[in-house]
Amino acid sequence: MISRRSLFAQLAGLTLVAACATTASSQELAPIVFVHGNGDTASIWQTTIWRFESNGWPRSRLHAIDVPYPVARDDDAKPQPGRTSAAENAAYLKAEVE
């Protein structure tokens, strides 16, 4: 069984370590890219972006993209007007990230 003295010593140590913790600078935070799903738009991520900002993420590191023709094809191998294949979505995302 842990004695009171040992417990208080551990709590004091944890408090000291927690007080010394520092947050990462904005340059150390990885950029985040939010990609919507089938038929959606980047606007669905707005409240999530606000949440990240309120938790210290700089707005410049948060990106929500709109994929053109966001509705998936019925058959990914057959072209359909106004719809995008998985490969086209991946190519668009790659171009946006680079």
C-alpha positions in Angstrom: 0.0 0.0 0.0 1.2 3.5 -0.8 1.8 5.8 2.1 0.5 9.3 2.2 4.0 10.8 2.1 4.8 8.7 -1.0 1.5 9.7 -2.7 2.1 13.4 -2.0 5.6 13.2 -3.3 4.4 11.6 -6.5 1.7 14.3 -6.9 4.2 17.0 -6.3 6.5 15.5 -8.9 3.8 15.2 -11.5 2.7 18.8 -10.8 6.2 20.0 -11.3 6.6 18.1 -14.6 3.2 19.4 -15.9 4.2 22.9 -15.0 7.4 22.6 -17.1 5.6 21.4 -20.2 5.6 23.8 -23.1 3.4 23.8 -26.2 5.0 23.3 -29.6 5.6 26.4 -31.7 3.3 26.8 -34.7 6.1 25.7 -37.1 6.4 22.4 -35.2 2.7 21.6 -35.7 2.0 19.5 -38.8 -0.3 20.9 -41.4 -3.7 19.2 -41.5 -5.7 18.7 -44.7 -9.4 18.1 -44.2 -11.1 16.2 -47.2 -14.8 15.9 -47.4 -16.6 12.7 -48.4 -18.9 11.7 -51.3 -21.1 14.6 -52.3 -20.0 17.0 -49.6 -18.0 20.3 -49.6 -15.1 21.7 -47.5 -17.6 23.7 -45.5 -18.5 20.7 -43.4 -15.1 21.0 -41.7 -15.5 24.7 -40.6 -16.5 23.8 -37.0 -13.7 21.3 -36.7 -11.2 24.0 -37.9 -12.6 26.4 -35.3 -12.1 23.7 -32.6 -8.4 23.2 -33.7 -7.9 27.0 -33.7 -9.3 27.3 -30.2 -6.9 24.6 -29.1 -3.9 26.5 -30.4 -3.4 25.4 -33.9 -2.6 28.3 -36.2 -5.2 28.8 -39.0 -2.3 28.8 -41.6 -1.7 25.1 -40.8 -5.4 24.0 -41.3 -6.7 23.4 -44.8 -10.1 22.2 -46.1 -10.3 21.4 -49.8 -13.2 21.1 -52.2 -12.8 18.2 -54.5 -14.2 19.0 -58.0 -17.2 16.8 -58.9 -17.4 15.3 -55.4 -19.9 12.6 -56.2 -18.3 9.2 -56.9 -18.9 7.2 -60.0 -21.3 4.3 -60.0 -18.5 2.2 -61.5 -15.1 3.6 -60.9 -13.7 2.2 -64.1 -16.4 3.8 -66.3 -16.3 7.6 -66.9 -19.5 9.5 -65.9 -20.3 13.1 -66.5 -20.1 15.2 -63.3 -18.5 12.4 -61.3 -15.0 11.7 -60.2 -13.0 8.5 -60.0 -10.9 7.5 -57.0 -7.7 8.1 -59.0 -8.9 11.6 -60.0 -9.6 12.4 -56.4 -6.2 11.1 -55.3 -4.5 13.2 -58.1 -6.4 16.3 -57.0 -5.5 15.8 -53.4 -1.8 15.3 -54.3 -1.8 18.5 -56.4 -3.3 20.5 -53.5 -0.9 19.1 -50.9 2.2 19.7 -53.0 
